Amino acid sequence: MALIWQNNLLLVLLSLFCMAMVVSSHDRHYTTPNVTRLTDYFSHVSVNQAFSNFFGGKNIQVISNGSMARLALDKSSGSGFLSKNKYYYGFFSAAIKLPAGFSSGVVVAFYLSNSDTYPHHHDEIDIELLGHDKRDDWVLQTNIYANGSVSTGREEKFYFWFDPTQQHHYYSIIWNSHHIVFLVDNIPVREFPNRGAFSSAYPSRPMSLYVTIWDGSQWATHGGKYPVNYKYAPFIASFADMEVGGCTYTNNNNNNHTVQAVSSCSKSGISSLDPIDGQDFASLSKQQALAMDWARRKLMFYSYCKDTSRYKVMPPECK
């Protein structure tokens, strides 16, 4: 009897140990680094004034006089909007609250793209928030395509240090002639410099900003293992504090012939400088570099530069 009791106790302890090991990242306690709040440098834009409907109009709800929007995914459609302007470079940010509950296969995306202008060889800078199954957290995926390299993604994936479904958190992109930086709550998680081997894969043509929610069942959760379960629909993502600052691009057309391409840079950045030229946007400060190192050591779990099964010959910047 004593042996049976001991065996049962051992099984209980083993189960508790396994449960403790399978813990979501937002249940772990992190002391986050202090960083400059770049999101404080820009004014919020109205969704109605800065964006147009992209698709799924009935699933788009703009509220609070245009300061917030809700995008829904249901069995009939996802939804999204896109910026009315195209941009050469800039700072792009949104406070996003993700759908709670079972959300496998759901993708919430905040990204820059020119696929409408270059459908077969476009550029793209992605923040993709990938839904989870019952065992895993939401995942942040960053990706970059450039100069038609649409078959060669440069993905890196991260867990969060918070629950992204409980409140709004900032997701931001810096894109200028110096580098691309992805930030979460103003903490840089990835930098893609425009120099050396990186330059051949660096987006440099005007892009629009897109905000979407859609069904990524074929790939989003464990490579498509867990598709969207519409029993839990609608899946609703909330967006607030939209920020768009940078150089805008305008095509002046006359009888369908492009006469002139005009860039117009806002002057709302620090010290009346354009955001792409401001000191805080040209390079990472020592504080930001340390914060990025923290994020990558603690939270990154996939980088294309370490995926030898996918890349027999590594992209040049990985070397």
N, C-alpha and C positions, 0 to 999 in steps of 0.2 A: 504493500500500500504506500509506504514511504517513497519507494522508487517511482511509482506512478505519479505521486504528488510532486516530486522533484522534476519529473519530466514535463508535467503540465506547467509548472512554474517557469521552467526553462523556455517553453513555447511562448508563454505570455510575455516574458522579458524580451525574447527575440522579436515578437510582433511589435512591442513598444519601440524597440530599437529601430526596426524598419520604418515604422510610422514617423519616427523622429528624423530619419534620414530623408524621407520623401516629404519635404516641407517646401512650401512655395517661397519664392524669393522675397515676396513682400512680408512674409512672416519672420524673416531674418532681420536682425537689427543692425543697420549700418549707420555710421557717423559720416555724413556726406561732407565733402570738401567745401570750403567757402570759395565762391567765385564771383566775378563781376556779373551783375544782372544786365546782360545786354538787352533783354526784353524791355527794360525801363527806358531805353534810348529812343523808342519809337512810339508814335501815336497809334491807337487802334483804328482800324478802318471799318466802315460799315459793310456788311455782307452785301446789302442791296446795291451799294454804290461801286464796290470794287469787283464784284463777281457776277457772272451770269450762270443760269442753269446749264448743266452739261448733259445730264440724263436723269430719268426717274423723277420727273417734276412733282408728281403726287406724293413722293416720299421725302420731299424737301420742305422743311418748316423753318422759316426765318422769324425770329421773335425778338422782343425787347428793342424795338425800333432799329432792327438790323444789327444789333451788337452780338447776337447769338444766332446759331443755326443748329437744327437737328437733322441728321441724315439717317434714313431708315433703310434696312434691307429686309424684304419679305419675299414670299414665294414668287411674287410677280416681277420684282425688280429690285436692284440696288438703287443708288442715287449718288449724285455728285454735282459740284459746281466748279467753274474755272474762272480765272482772273480775266477781266476785260482787257487788260494790257498784257503785252509780252515784255520780257525783261532781258537785258544783257547780263546784269549781275545784280546782287542785292542781298537783303536780309529778309527772310520769310519765316513767319512763326504763327503758331496757333496754340491755344490752350484747349486740350482735347480730353474728354471723359469717355472712356470706352464702354461698350455694352457689358453688363454684368451677367453672370450665370454661364451656362453651357454655350460656348460660342465657337466651337471647332469649325474651321473652314471659312470663317468670317475674316475679311481683310478691310482694315481702315487705312487709307493711304493719303499722305500729304506729300506732294511731289511736284517737280518741275519737268516739263516735257515739251518737245516740239514735233511730236509724231504727226500732228495735223499738217505740218509744212513739209516734213521729211518722213513720209510714212514707212519707208523701207530702210532708212539709215538715220534714225533720229538720235537725239541726245536725251538723257534722262537722269535726274537726281532724285532718289526715292527715300522717303521714310514710309515703311510699311509696317503696320501693327497687326500681327497675326494672332487670330483667336486660338483658344485652347480647348483641350478636352478636360475631363474631370480630374486628370492627374497633373496637368501642367499649367504654367502661367501663360499669360499673354507674352508674346515675344516681339521685340523691336528688331526689324531687319532694315539695314541700310544698303543701298545699292547704287551703282553708277554705270551708265552706258554712255558711250561717246563715239561720234564719227561712224555710226552705223554698226557698232559692236553689239547689236541686240542679241546675238547668240552667246555672248561672253559677258555674263554678269560678274560684278565684283562685290558679292554679298558679304556682309558681316552681321552676326546676330548676337543679341544681348538679352539677358533677363533684366527685369526692373528691380529697384530697391524699394518699391512701394506698390500698392495695389492701384493700377491705373483705372479701375472701374469705380472707385469711391469718390473721386473728385477730379477737377480739371488739373492737368499738368502741361507744362510748356514743351512743345516739340519745335525745333528751330533748325533752319539751314542758312549758313553763310556760303555765298557763292560769289567769288570775285576773281580777279586775275592772279591772285596769290595762292588761293587754296579753296577747297570745299571743306566745311566743318559741319558735322551733325551734332546737335546739342539736345539734351533732355533736362528740363528745369535749369537751363543755362550752364549745365555741366557738359563740356565737350566729351563725346564718346568716340569720335573718329575724325581724323584729319586726312584729306587727300590733297597733297600739295601739287601745284602746277609747276613742276620742275623735273628735270632729269627724265627717268624712264616713265614717270607718271604723265608727262605732257602729251604723249601720243594718245592717251585715253582720257583727255581732259575736255569736258563739255565747254564749248566756246560760242555757240550760236544762240540767238534769242529763244527763250522758252516761256510758256505760260505756266501758271501755278494751278494745280488741280487739287481738289479735296473730295474724296470719294469713300463710299462703303460698298463692297461688292462680294460676290460669291467666289471664293478661291478654292473650292472643294478639290480641284484636281491637283493642287500642289501645296496649299498653305499649311496644313496641319500634318506634320510627320509625312511630308511628301504626298499628301492626298489620302492618307490612310483613314482620316476621320473627316467626312464631308459635313456640310452644313445640315443640321437637323432643324427643319422648319417648324417642328413642334414647339420650339422655343422662340419663334419669331413673333413680332418684329424685333430685329436687333437695331438698337438706336445708339448712334454716336453723337455726342454734343460738342459743339465748337464755340469758342469764345475768344476774346482778345486777339483777333486776327491782326497781324502786322505784316505789311508789305512795304519795303523801302528799298529803292535802288534806281538803276537806270532803266527807263522804259524805252520801248522800241515801237516805232510807228511806220507802217508802209503807206506812202502817199501814192495812190493809184490814179491813173488817167486813162480811161478806155482800156482797163485791164492791163495796162503797162505800168510797171513800177517806175516812178519818176525819181523818188528819193527815199532813202531810209534814214529816219531821224531818231536820234537818241536824246532823251531828256532826263537829266539826273535830278532827283529831289535833293533838297538842302536841309533835310530834317535831322541829319546825324549830329554827332558830337562836334562842338566848336564850329558849327555851321558848315562843316565839310560833308561832302557826299559820303554815305555809309560805306561805299566800296573803297574809299580812300582814307577813311578814318583810322587812326593808329590802332584802335581796339579791334579792327577787323582785318588788318593786314597780316598779322601773325598772332599766334597764341602767346599770351603772357606766361611768365613762369608759373603763376598760380593756376592758370588754365591748363598748362601742360601737365602739372602735377595731378590736377583733377582728372584729366583724361587718362593718365596712367593708372589712377585708382579705378576708374570705371572699367578699363580694359582688363585689368588684373582680376577684378572681383566679379564682373558680370558678363564679359564676352565669352561665348561658348562655341562660336564658329567664325572662321575667317577663310575666305577663298584662298588666301596665300598658304594655308596649311592643308588644303584639300588635294593631296597627291593622287587620290583615286580619280578625281575629276579632271585634274590638269596633269597630263603626262609631261608637258612642258609648261612651267610656271610663267604667268605673265611677267614681263620684264621688271615691273616695279617691285615684285615680290623678292627679287634677287638682291 
